[in-house]
Amino acid sequence: MPVSHFFLAAFIAQHVGEVGGDMVKSSMSGIKTWHNINGAPWEGEYRWVELARHTANKEGTAFRREQRGPVTIKHMIALRAALDLSIPFHAAIWATAMAAFWGCRHLGKLTIPSLDKFDPKLHVTCSARTKRINTNGAIATSVPLPWTKSIRDRGGKLILTARDDDLCPNKAFANHVCVNKDTPADAPLFAFMAKDGNWSPMTKDWFMRFCNAAWQKAALLRDFGHSFRIGGSTELLLAGVPCEIVAALGGWTSLAFLLY
């Protein structure tokens, strides 16, 4: 004692969706009272604690869906082994996977629900003005997103930070842009050239079918679209990336990602 604001936020996040907001409020009140009795400073007013409480109130007891497992590094290695990055479709698959995983973004923001559901107001296009960033020696590519779930049409940014291995999202994105250079500017960002010379958008169904087929062949568990975001954020946290950086990277406005 005192309990730090980080542990208070983690305590709340651990129980989000399992109990209602009132239960979280009562628990925090009890902890605060104990601090007051012992004359210890209270850190429950810090921003991260407030964000965690907001998440608890929002989710409540209605959150009953079973938590989905993450896409792991093993999944990504198995997927890479199933790809020939000189093939347009495969190049788009790998770039999408790397962006969803290391960019900690919803797969629905990077793929199209179906061939007739493309909306440039919601989905990023090939004409997006990507930027090359060099921060303290770290190279990254920044791609503007027109719409996100948390802040809607205010948009966000997909950040792809370079790595020194085969799981580099920068290299995957650059390869996709090169192999699929003939896709039109108004096509979805991860569109690919088809054998007939026309282009096709990367749909979520096509993407997940390919991924799960590769994982089944490698005797790995089947995963879902959201599992990429879960896996990427988990890997970053385990690597020691500060939680506030991970939150900003994935566009979270609360500590919901700590549930992963």
N, C-alpha and C positions, 0 to 999 in steps of 0.2 A: 504494500500500500504506500502511495496511491496507485491505483490501476491506471495505466496509460490510456490515452484516447485510442491508440491503435488496437489494444486488446479489448476495449469496450466495443469498438466497431466490429471487430472479429466475432465477439460474443453474440452480438445482435445478428450478424450475417449468418452465423451458424444455425440460428433458429428461424430465419425468414422462411415463411411458407409452412412451418410446422405449428406455429401458434399465431394467435391474432395480435394485432398491434397493441391492444390493451394489456395483454400479458407481458409484452416486451416493455411497455411503459411502466407496469408495476414492478417488474424485475429491476429496471434501471432506477426506479424510485427507491427501492430497498437498498441497492448498492450505494446510492448517493447518501441515504440516511446513515449508513454505516460509516461512510467517509466523514460525515458531519460529526458523528459521535466521537470519532477518533481524531478530529481536528486535522484531517488530511485534505489536501487540495483536490478539487473535483474537476476532471477533464471531460466531463460529459457534454460540454457545450461546444466542443470542437466541431468543425465543419464535417469531418468524416463520420463522426458519431451521429450528427443530425441527418446526414445522407442515408446512413444505415437505418435509422429510425423511420425515415421517410419510406424506404424500401419495404420495411416490415409492415407499415401501415397500408401500403399499396397492395402487397401480396396477400397478407392476412392468411386465414385458414383456407381460402379458396385454392391455394396452390397445392394441388394434389397429384399433379402429373409426376410420374417416376423420373428421377433425374437421369439424363442421358450420359453415356460414357463419352470420354474424349477420343478424338483421333490422336494417336500417339506418334512418336518419331518412327516406330516400327511400321505403322501404317503408311507414313510418308515415304519411307525407304522402299516398301513393297510396291507402292504406286509408281514411284520413279522407275523401278525395274521393269514395269509393264509397259513403259512408254518409249516411243521413238520420237524424239523431239524435233525431227525434221519433218514429221507429218503434221499438217496444220491443225487437225483435231486434237492430236496428242499435245502439241505445243500449247494450245488453248486450255486443255485440261490441267496441265502442270502449272501454268501461270495462275489459273483460277484457284487451284488448291493452295499454292504458296501464298496468294493474296488473302484467302480466307483464313488460313492458319496463322501466319505471322502478322498479318494485318488485323487479326481479331475482329473481323467483320462478318456480318450476317451473309450467308451464302445468297440469300434472296436479293441482296444489293449488288451482287457481282454476276449473277445469272438471270435468266428470263424465265418466268413461270411456264410459258408456252410460246410457240412461234408467233402467235397473234397478240401477245400481251406486252410487247415492248412499248415503254413510255419514256421518252427522253427526259421528262420531268422527274422520273423516279430512278431511272437507270443511267449509269455513266456511259458515255459514248467514246468512240475512238478519237473524237476531236477534243477530248478533255485536255486542258493545258497542264501536262505533267511537269513537275519541277525536280531538278536534281539538287539535293541538299547535302551540305558537308558541315556537320556539327561536331567540333572537337575531334575531327579525323574520321567520324562515322559517316559513311556515304548512304544516302537513302533516296528513294523516289517518292514524291508526293503526288497523289492523284485526287483531284477534287470530286467529291460525291454530291450529287444534286439534292439528295433526300436521305434522311436517316429517321429511324423510328423515334429516337429521343427528342430531336429538335426539328424534325420534319423538314420543311423547305429551306431552312437555314443551312442545310447540308452539313458536310463534314469532310474529312480527309482520310484517304487510304494511304498509310505510310508503310513503305516496303524498305526495310533496312538491310543493307548488304551483309552477307555472312561469308566466312572463309571455308565453305564446304559445299557439297552437292545440294544442300537444301537452302540455297540462296534465293530469296524472292526477287531480288534485283535481276539476277541472271535469267530467271524463269520469265520475268516480264519482258526483258529485252529480247529474248529468243522468240517469244510470242509475237511481239511487234515486228520482228524481222521476217519470220516465217509467214505471218498473215498480213504482210504489208499492203496487199491489194484489197483489203476490206475497206469499204467507203467510210468517210469521216463521220457520217451520221449513223453508222452501225454500232451496236453495243460493244463495249470495250473488249470483251473476250470472245467476240465473234471470230469465226474461222472460215477459211476457204474450203469449199466442197470440191469433190472430184469433177463435177460438171462445170467448174469455173465460176459458179455462183457462191455467195457467202451464206452462212447460217449463223444464227445467234446461239450462244451456249445456253441451253436450257438446263434447269436444275435436274430434271429427270435424266437427261443424257449423261450429265456429269456424275450423278450419284450411281447410276447403273454401271458406268465404267469403273468407278472407284470400288464399289462393293464386289464386282467381279474379280478385280485384281486382289482384293483382300481375302476373298473366299479361296482363291487359288493359293494364297500364301498362308492359309489356315489361320487368318485373323478374324476377329469378331466384326460383324456388320455394324456400320455406323450410320449416322444421319447428318443432314446438312449442318445443323447447329453444333455438331460435334467438332467441327473444325475450329470454331471460335472458342469452344471450351478447351480443346487441346492446346491451341496456341497460347491462350492466356495462362494456362497452367504451366506450360514450359517456360514462359517468360518469368512468372513468379518464382518458380523453382530455380531459375538462373540468377535470381537476386534482383530483378528489375523492380524498382519501387512500385507499390500498388497504385499510386496516383498516376504514374507514367502509363501503366497498363490500362487504367481506366480511361485516360485521355486517348490512348491509341485505339481502343475499341469503341470510343464514343459513349462510354457509360457515364451517366450523371448521378449514379449511386454506387454503393459497394456490392451490388448484386453479383458481380463477377467473382467475389470471394467464395461464393457457393461452389464454384468449380473445384 
